[in-house]
Amino acid sequence: MDFRDSPEEAAFRTELRSWLAGELPPDWRDRQPHVGRWDFAAARQWTRKLFDAGYAGLTWPREFGGKGLPPTYQAIYLEEMARVDAPDHVGVIGLGMAGPTIIAHGTPEQKAIHLRGILSGETIFCQGFSEPGSGSDLASLRTRAVRDGDDYVVTGQKIWTTQAQFANWLFALVRTDATVKPQAGISFLLIDMTSPGVTVRPILSASGDHELNEVFLDDVRVPVANRIGAEGEGWGIAKFLLENERGGTGYAPQLLADLDRLVAAASPLGALLADRATRLRLEAEALEMTELRTLLEIEQGQPPAPRSLAVKLIASEIRQGIEALAVDAFGLAGLQLPTERPFHADDAPPLVGPPEAGLAAARYLNARAWSIFGGTSEIQLNLIARAAPAAP
Ligand SMILES: Cc1cc2nc3c(=O)[nH]c(=O)nc-3n(C[C@H](O)[C@H](O)[C@H](O)COP(=O)(O)OP(=O)(O)OC[C@H]3O[C@@H](n4cnc5c(N)ncnc54)[C@H](O)[C@@H]3O)c2cc1C
C-alpha cells in the first residue's frame, strides 16, 4: 500500500498548512486548554472560519455543502491540524454523527433544516443515547415517546450528554413501543433543545471540568416530522450512527503531536520515562499505519469494522498512556489542578514547571473517559471478537 500523498493531496496539504499559518489566532492556546474548559464563543468563531474556507465537511457530498473528497483528505486535515495543535470544528457530534445519519436516512426537509448549520457551527447537536441504567445495554432505554396527533410527547432522562449546555438540537433514542422486543420498540428523534420541558443540568468531571450533562425531558412535544426513519426503526439508525462513532480513524496524528509536545516540554526525561515515551511513540506510529490502511480500504469500498473498532480501543490506551506519562514526567507540578477548580485548596502553592504541567492532572483525569465513551473498551473487545473471523 502506498501511503504517500498523491500530487492533488500534496497540493491540498500545502494550501491548508499555509491557511493555518495565516489564520490561527496567536493566543488561541490560552483559550482552548482542553475539552471542557474552552471558550465556546471563540471555538465557534474558529469553526466559522474553517467553514468559510471550505474545511468543514470535507468528505460530505457536495450537494449537502461538503467537498465530496475521499477520506484520505480528512486524514491530511487531521494531520495538519494536529501539527499546529489547532482546535477542531466545534460541532464534532453533528459533523461526525448527526450529519452523516441525516444525509443517509433523513427526509429532504430534515436535510434542509440541519446540514448547513452543522457545517457552519450554527447548529450544535448533542447525543441522547445513554440513560441512567442504559449505557452498554442501550436497548434497555426507557425514555418514552407517546404519539399525540402530529407530535410525540417525550418523557425520560438522558445522561452523560456531551455539549448539551451548548447544543440547540439533541438526537435521541426513545421507546415508542414497550410491547415488542426491546430493539424493535425504539425510534430516533431530533429534539429542539429550546422546546418546553427540556432541562439541562451539568455533571462536573473529576477534574472539575464541565463537558457532560444530564438532560431531563418532561412531556416534551416533538413533531413526528422530526423522526428519522420509520417508527420502531430507530435501532437500525442508531447502529448506522454508532459505526461512525465507534469506528473512526484519525486519532494517531493528535496522539503523536501531543506526545512530541510533552517530550519537548518535559525534557530531559530520565531513562525510564524516555523508554515509556519511545514505546508510546512506536504504538502511535503503528496505529497511524493501521488508520491509513483502514482509510484506503474504505476508499476501495471495504467495511471499516472490525479494524476501526480496534483503532479506537488502541487509541484509548495510547491516550491514557500519554497523559499518565505527563503526570509522572512533571513531578509535583503535574499533580496540581488549575486553581479555579472547585475542590482546589485556596492556599495551594503556585504551579512550578512549564505551562503544560498545569494541564497534566486535568488531562490525566479526563483521559480516563476514553475507554468509556463511544462504547467501553470491554464492549469494543466483545464487538471485535464477534466480528473477527473464527480461528481455523
Ligand atoms: C466523557 C464521556 C462522554 C460521553 N458522552 C455521551 C454522549 O454525548 N451521549 C451519550 O448518549 N452517552 C455519552 N456517554 C456515555 C457512554 O456512552 C456510556 O458511559 C458507556 O456506553 C458505558 O455505559 P455506562 O456508563 O452505563 O456503563 P455500564 O454499561 O453500566 O458499564 C459498566 C462496566 O461494565 C462493563 N460491561 C457492561 N456490559 C458488558 C458486557 N456485555 N461485557 C463486558 N463488560 C461489560 C463496561 O465495560 C463497564 O466497565 C459519555 C461517556 C463519557 C465518559
The ligand as a Tripos MOL2 file, in Angstrom:
@<TRIPOS>MOLECULE
LIG
   53    58     1     0     0
SMALL
NO_CHARGES

@<TRIPOS>ATOM
      1 C1        -16.7190   11.6190   28.5870 C.3       1 LIG1
      2 C2        -17.9680   10.8720   28.1990 C.ar      1 LIG1
      3 C3        -18.8010   11.4080   27.2300 C.ar      1 LIG1
      4 C4        -19.9940   10.7530   26.9160 C.ar      1 LIG1
      5 N1        -20.8440   11.3550   26.0290 N.ar      1 LIG1
      6 C5        -22.0330   10.7620   25.7670 C.ar      1 LIG1
      7 C6        -22.9850   11.4410   24.9360 C.ar      1 LIG1
      8 O1        -22.7360   12.5560   24.4420 O.2       1 LIG1
      9 N2        -24.1770   10.8550   24.7230 N.ar      1 LIG1
     10 C7        -24.4910    9.6110   25.2320 C.ar      1 LIG1
     11 O2        -25.5690    9.1190   24.9510 O.2       1 LIG1
     12 N3        -23.6220    8.9760   26.0470 N.ar      1 LIG1
     13 C8        -22.4050    9.5130   26.3300 C.ar      1 LIG1
     14 N4        -21.5170    8.8870   27.1730 N.ar      1 LIG1
     15 C9        -21.9380    7.6590   27.8310 C.3       1 LIG1
     16 C10       -21.2300    6.3850   27.3690 C.3       1 LIG1
     17 O3        -21.6660    6.0210   26.0820 O.3       1 LIG1
     18 C11       -21.5060    5.3220   28.4050 C.3       1 LIG1
     19 O4        -20.9220    5.7400   29.6200 O.3       1 LIG1
     20 C12       -20.9450    3.9760   28.0060 C.3       1 LIG1
     21 O5        -21.6530    3.4540   26.9030 O.3       1 LIG1
     22 C13       -20.9850    2.9750   29.1590 C.3       1 LIG1
     23 O6        -22.2500    2.9200   29.7380 O.3       1 LIG1
     24 P1        -22.4410    3.0340   31.3270 P.3       1 LIG1
     25 O7        -21.7160    4.2550   31.7830 O.co2     1 LIG1
     26 O8        -23.9010    2.9250   31.6110 O.co2     1 LIG1
     27 O9        -21.6580    1.7930   31.9320 O.3       1 LIG1
     28 P2        -22.1760    0.3090   32.0130 P.3       1 LIG1
     29 O10       -22.7770   -0.1000   30.7220 O.co2     1 LIG1
     30 O11       -23.0170    0.1450   33.2450 O.co2     1 LIG1
     31 O12       -20.8380   -0.4910   32.2000 O.3       1 LIG1
     32 C14       -20.1570   -0.6010   33.4660 C.3       1 LIG1
     33 C15       -18.9530   -1.5240   33.2860 C.3       1 LIG1
     34 O13       -19.3910   -2.8420   32.9050 O.3       1 LIG1
     35 C16       -18.7640   -3.2480   31.6860 C.3       1 LIG1
     36 N5        -19.7140   -4.0250   30.8650 N.ar      1 LIG1
     37 C17       -21.0220   -3.7240   30.6250 C.ar      1 LIG1
     38 N6        -21.5680   -4.6340   29.8080 N.ar      1 LIG1
     39 C18       -20.5700   -5.5310   29.4890 C.ar      1 LIG1
     40 C19       -20.5130   -6.6840   28.6690 C.ar      1 LIG1
     41 N7        -21.5710   -7.1120   27.9760 N.pl3     1 LIG1
     42 N8        -19.3150   -7.3290   28.5570 N.ar      1 LIG1
     43 C20       -18.2220   -6.8940   29.2500 C.ar      1 LIG1
     44 N9        -18.2280   -5.7920   30.0640 N.ar      1 LIG1
     45 C21       -19.3860   -5.1230   30.1740 C.ar      1 LIG1
     46 C22       -18.4000   -1.9500   30.9890 C.3       1 LIG1
     47 O14       -17.3320   -2.1220   30.0800 O.3       1 LIG1
     48 C23       -18.0270   -1.0630   32.1660 C.3       1 LIG1
     49 O15       -16.6900   -1.2930   32.5480 O.3       1 LIG1
     50 C24       -20.3200    9.5000   27.5220 C.ar      1 LIG1
     51 C25       -19.4560    8.9590   28.4660 C.ar      1 LIG1
     52 C26       -18.2990    9.6290   28.8240 C.ar      1 LIG1
     53 C27       -17.4090    9.0370   29.8750 C.3       1 LIG1
@<TRIPOS>BOND
     1     1     2 1
     2     2     3 ar
     3     2    52 ar
     4     3     4 ar
     5     4     5 ar
     6     4    50 ar
     7     5     6 ar
     8     6     7 ar
     9     6    13 1
    10     7     8 2
    11     7     9 ar
    12     9    10 ar
    13    10    11 2
    14    10    12 ar
    15    12    13 ar
    16    13    14 ar
    17    14    15 1
    18    14    50 ar
    19    15    16 1
    20    16    17 1
    21    16    18 1
    22    18    19 1
    23    18    20 1
    24    20    21 1
    25    20    22 1
    26    22    23 1
    27    23    24 1
    28    24    25 2
    29    24    26 1
    30    24    27 1
    31    27    28 1
    32    28    29 2
    33    28    30 1
    34    28    31 1
    35    31    32 1
    36    32    33 1
    37    33    34 1
    38    33    48 1
    39    34    35 1
    40    35    36 1
    41    35    46 1
    42    36    37 ar
    43    36    45 ar
    44    37    38 ar
    45    38    39 ar
    46    39    40 ar
    47    39    45 ar
    48    40    41 1
    49    40    42 ar
    50    42    43 ar
    51    43    44 ar
    52    44    45 ar
    53    46    47 1
    54    46    48 1
    55    48    49 1
    56    50    51 ar
    57    51    52 ar
    58    52    53 1
@<TRIPOS>SUBSTRUCTURE
     1 LIG1         1 GROUP 0 **** ****
